[in-house]
C-alpha cells in the first residue's frame, strides 16, 4: 500500500495513523476523506475455528434433515417421502394395515411409487415400512455424528472446508 501523505509514513510497513489509534470505520473514513490513503484498506477477518465448526455442524444438520426426507427405498422400489403429505399418506396406509391385522382381515394395497409404477403391498410389507424408515434415519444420524466428530477434531477452518467438500461425505447405504 502506498501512503499519499508521505509525512505520515514512518517506514514502508507503518500505517498513517499515530501509534495506539484504534482503527475504526470512522478513522478510515476520515483518512480517506483527507486524501491520506491512496486506496482503501481491505481487511480480511480471520476465520475462527469455533465459529467455523458451529456453522459446519448447522450445515450437516440441514443435510441430515434433507436426507431423512429423500425417497424411501424399500422392496427394490422408491416411495415418495419428500413432503409431509407423502409421509402422512404412508402413515395412514400403515394404520390401515394395523387395523386390518388387528381385526383378522386380509390387507393389501396397490401403492403408486415415486416413478409412478404400482407395487402391491401386503400387510406385513406395509408394517415393515417404519422399520425401514428407522434404520435409514439411524444410519443417517450415525453418519452425521461421525461427520461432527471429524469437524470437532479439525485443527483449522481449511480442514473443515475439506471435510465438507468430501464427495463421499454422506455415503450411507440402507435398505
C-alpha positions in Angstrom: 0.0 0.0 0.0 1.3 3.4 -0.8 0.6 6.3 1.5 -0.3 9.6 -0.2 0.8 11.8 2.7 4.4 10.9 3.0 4.9 13.0 6.1 2.7 10.5 8.0 4.6 7.4 6.9 7.4 6.4 9.2 8.5 3.4 7.1 7.1 1.1 4.5 5.1 -1.0 6.9 3.7 1.6 9.3 0.2 2.9 9.0 -0.5 6.6 8.6 -2.2 7.0 11.9 -0.5 7.6 15.2 0.6 4.6 17.2 -2.2 3.4 19.6 -5.0 4.7 17.5 -8.0 2.4 17.4 -8.7 2.0 13.8 -12.5 2.1 13.3 -14.6 2.7 10.2 -14.8 6.4 11.2 -10.9 6.7 11.4 -10.5 5.0 8.0 -13.2 7.3 6.5 -11.5 10.4 7.9 -8.1 9.4 6.5 -9.7 8.6 3.1 -11.6 11.9 3.2 -8.4 13.8 3.9 -6.8 12.0 0.9 -4.2 10.4 3.1 -4.8 6.9 1.7 -4.3 6.2 -2.0 -6.5 3.1 -1.9 -8.9 1.7 0.7 -7.6 -0.7 3.2 -9.1 -4.1 2.9 -9.3 -6.3 6.0 -10.0 -10.0 5.9 -11.3 -11.1 9.2 -9.7 -14.3 10.5 -11.9 -17.4 10.3 -12.4 -18.5 13.9 -12.3 -22.3 14.3 -15.1 -22.5 16.8 -17.4 -20.4 14.6 -16.5 -22.4 11.5 -17.2 -25.7 13.5 -20.6 -24.4 14.6 -21.5 -23.3 11.0 -20.3 -26.6 9.6 -22.4 -28.5 12.1 -25.5 -26.5 11.2 -24.9 -27.3 7.6 -24.5 -31.0 8.4 -27.8 -31.0 10.4 -29.6 -29.4 7.5 -28.2 -32.0 5.2 -29.2 -34.8 7.6 -32.8 -33.5 7.7 -32.9 -33.3 3.9 -31.6 -36.9 3.7 -34.3 -38.1 6.1 -36.8 -36.8 3.5 -35.3 -38.4 0.4 -37.4 -41.0 -1.4 -37.6 -44.2 0.7 -36.1 -47.3 -0.9 -37.9 -50.5 0.1 -38.7 -53.7 -1.8 -36.5 -52.6 -4.7 -38.8 -49.6 -5.2 -38.9 -46.0 -4.2 -41.6 -44.5 -2.1 -42.3 -40.7 -2.3 -41.2 -39.4 1.1 -40.2 -35.8 0.4 -43.3 -33.9 1.6 -45.2 -34.0 4.8 -48.2 -35.1 2.7 -46.3 -38.1 1.3 -45.3 -39.2 4.8 -48.8 -38.7 6.1 -50.2 -40.9 3.4 -47.7 -43.6 4.3 -48.7 -43.3 8.0 -52.4 -43.8 7.0 -51.5 -46.8 5.0 -49.6 -48.3 8.0 -52.5 -47.5 10.3 -54.9 -49.2 7.9 -52.7 -52.3 7.7 -52.5 -52.4 11.6 -56.3 -52.2 12.0 -56.9 -54.8 9.4 -54.4 -57.1 11.0 -55.9 -56.5 14.5 -59.4 -57.4 13.1 -58.1 -60.5 11.4 -58.8 -59.1 7.9 -56.6 -59.6 4.9 -54.9 -56.5 3.7 -53.2 -55.4 0.5 -52.8 -52.1 -1.2 -51.7 -51.1 -4.7 -49.3 -48.2 -4.0 -48.1 -45.7 -6.6 -44.4 -45.4 -6.3 -42.1 -42.4 -6.9 -41.6 -43.4 -10.5 -45.4 -43.9 -11.0 -45.2 -47.7 -11.1 -47.6 -49.6 -8.9 -46.5 -52.0 -6.2 -48.9 -54.4 -4.4 -48.1 -54.5 -0.8 -49.2 -57.0 1.9 -50.0 -56.0 5.5 -46.6 -57.4 6.6 -44.7 -55.4 4.0 -46.6 -52.2 5.0 -46.0 -52.8 8.7 -42.2 -53.2 7.9 -42.0 -49.6 6.5 -41.5 -48.0 9.9 -38.5 -50.3 10.4 -37.0 -49.2 7.1 -37.5 -45.6 8.0 -36.0 -46.0 11.4 -33.0 -47.9 10.0 -32.4 -45.2 7.4 -32.8 -42.4 9.9 -30.4 -44.2 12.4 -27.8 -44.7 9.7 -28.0 -41.0 8.7 -27.8 -39.8 12.3 -24.8 -42.1 12.9 -23.1 -40.7 9.8 -23.9 -37.1 11.0 -22.3 -37.9 14.4 -19.2 -39.2 12.7 -19.0 -36.1 10.5 -19.4 -33.9 13.6 -16.5 -35.7 15.3 -14.4 -35.0 12.3 -15.4 -31.4 12.3 -14.7 -31.1 16.0 -11.3 -32.7 15.5 -10.4 -30.3 12.7 -7.4 -28.1 13.6 -8.3 -25.2 11.3 -11.1 -23.8 9.1 -9.4 -25.2 5.9 -9.6 -28.7 7.3 -13.4 -28.2 7.9 -13.7 -27.0 4.3 -12.0 -30.2 3.1 -14.3 -32.3 5.2 -17.5 -30.7 3.8 -16.1 -30.8 0.3 -15.6 -34.6 0.5 -17.7 -36.2 -2.3 -18.2 -39.3 -0.2 -19.2 -37.5 3.0 -22.7 -38.9 3.2 -22.1 -42.4 1.8 -24.8 -44.3 3.8 -26.3 -47.4 2.4 -29.5 -48.6 4.0 -32.3 -50.8 2.6 
